[in-house]
């Protein structure tokens, strides 16, 4: 446990940020799973709507530094290919 005041604060701030990052990543995975579910059901309209939400979530995660921008780009590309294959 740190003794210095600034080090104590860093521990608190780091733990709060860690929780925020976990929540954001979990929300991202949830959006991706909703898209996968819409694809599995074969619902084109719902899949297109979930695709838009997933793309926005991926862009936000990349902007926040949760995932690399190339990782987000690759995921968006793969999602688009799967959506187009459904249509």
Helices and strands as residue ranges (DSSP letters): H 5-41, H 44-64, H 69-86
